[in-house]
Amino acid sequence: MELVFPEEQAVQLLRAAEEQDVAAGGVFSAGPGGVQVWSEPWNGDGGTSGSSVQLGSVEWTANAPTRSYITIHRCRVTRAGQARGIEPADLLKRVLDLAGLPHAAARANLAAAEPS
């Protein structure tokens, strides 16, 4: 699976995920290489995950295929996510919906990908 987005959309996605960060009552944890999706906001002592479990992640590479673009290259669902019936396309849609990014072609691309 590969989905390519211009840098502006990547920034939009990161900002949206940061606004719904797990440490601030949301279920996303954004970083330079992607977004993790968690079951619930972190509720442990001292800002730790507590009873929240990671459901999966959407990972990308910056400056690919060229400068000022990102390429989403992996959507990984954890065992905890699989136990909840989450599929890679569901996780990807959830992350892309944060910034209103298109994902219509994602399911077809994911169908050919190897399971995580």
C-alpha positions as CSV (number, residue, x, y, z in Angstrom):
1,M,0.0,0.0,0.0
2,E,1.2,3.5,-0.8
3,L,-0.7,6.7,-0.6
4,V,1.0,10.0,-1.5
5,F,0.1,13.4,-0.1
6,P,1.6,16.8,-0.4
7,E,3.4,18.2,2.7
8,E,0.5,20.7,3.4
9,Q,-1.9,17.8,3.9
10,A,0.7,15.9,6.0
11,V,1.0,19.0,8.3
12,Q,-2.8,19.2,8.4
13,L,-3.0,15.5,9.5
14,L,-0.3,15.9,12.2
15,R,-2.0,19.0,13.6
16,A,-5.4,17.3,13.7
17,A,-3.9,14.2,15.5
18,E,-2.0,16.5,18.0
19,E,-5.3,18.2,18.8
20,Q,-6.7,14.8,19.8
21,D,-3.6,13.5,21.5
22,V,-3.9,10.6,24.0
23,A,-2.4,12.7,26.7
24,A,-5.1,15.4,26.2
25,G,-8.2,13.3,26.1
26,G,-8.0,11.9,22.5
27,V,-6.9,8.6,21.1
28,F,-4.1,9.6,18.7
29,S,-0.3,9.9,19.2
30,A,1.4,11.7,16.3
31,G,5.1,11.7,15.5
32,P,7.3,12.5,12.5
33,G,6.9,8.9,11.1
34,G,3.2,8.5,11.5
35,V,0.2,8.3,13.9
36,Q,-0.6,5.7,16.5
37,V,-4.2,5.0,17.4
38,W,-5.1,4.0,21.0
39,S,-8.2,2.5,22.5
40,E,-8.9,5.4,24.9
41,P,-7.2,8.5,26.3
42,W,-4.2,7.7,28.5
43,N,-5.4,7.4,32.1
44,G,-2.4,6.0,34.0
45,D,-0.4,7.6,36.7
46,G,1.9,10.4,35.6
47,G,0.5,10.5,32.1
48,T,1.2,6.9,31.2
49,S,-1.1,4.8,29.1
50,G,-2.9,3.0,32.0
51,S,-5.7,0.8,30.6
52,S,-5.4,2.2,27.1
53,V,-3.9,-0.1,24.5
54,Q,-2.5,0.6,21.1
55,L,-4.8,-0.5,18.3
56,G,-2.4,0.2,15.5
57,S,-0.5,2.8,13.5
58,V,-0.3,4.5,10.1
59,E,3.3,5.0,9.1
60,W,4.8,7.2,6.4
61,T,8.1,8.4,4.9
62,A,8.7,12.1,4.5
63,N,10.1,13.6,1.3
64,A,9.0,10.6,-0.8
65,P,8.5,10.3,-3.7
66,T,10.0,13.8,-3.8
67,R,10.7,16.7,-1.5
68,S,7.6,18.2,0.1
69,Y,5.5,15.0,0.0
70,I,4.8,12.1,2.3
71,T,4.1,8.5,1.3
72,I,2.0,6.4,3.6
73,H,3.6,3.0,3.3
74,R,2.2,0.9,6.2
75,C,-1.0,0.5,8.2
76,R,-0.5,-1.9,11.0
77,V,-3.2,-3.3,13.3
78,T,-2.0,-4.7,16.6
79,R,-3.4,-7.9,18.2
80,A,-5.5,-5.7,20.5
81,G,-6.9,-4.0,17.4
82,Q,-7.6,-7.3,15.7
83,A,-9.4,-8.5,18.8
84,R,-11.7,-5.5,18.4
85,G,-12.4,-6.4,14.8
86,I,-10.4,-3.5,13.4
87,E,-9.0,-4.0,9.8
88,P,-6.1,-2.0,8.3
89,A,-8.5,-0.1,6.0
90,D,-10.7,0.9,9.0
91,L,-7.6,2.2,10.9
92,L,-6.4,4.1,7.8
93,K,-9.8,5.7,7.2
94,R,-9.9,6.8,10.9
95,V,-6.5,8.5,10.7
96,L,-7.1,10.2,7.3
97,D,-10.6,11.4,8.4
98,L,-8.8,13.5,11.0
99,A,-7.8,15.9,8.3
100,G,-10.5,15.1,5.7
101,L,-7.9,13.4,3.4
102,P,-9.2,11.1,0.6
103,H,-9.1,7.4,1.3
104,A,-11.4,5.9,-1.4
105,A,-8.6,4.0,-3.1
106,A,-7.1,2.8,0.2
107,R,-9.2,-0.3,0.5
108,A,-8.2,-1.6,-2.9
109,N,-4.6,-1.1,-2.1
110,L,-4.9,-2.7,1.3
111,A,-6.7,-5.8,-0.1
112,A,-3.5,-6.7,-1.9
113,A,-1.2,-6.0,1.1
114,E,0.1,-8.8,3.3
115,P,-1.6,-9.0,6.7
116,S,0.3,-7.4,9.6
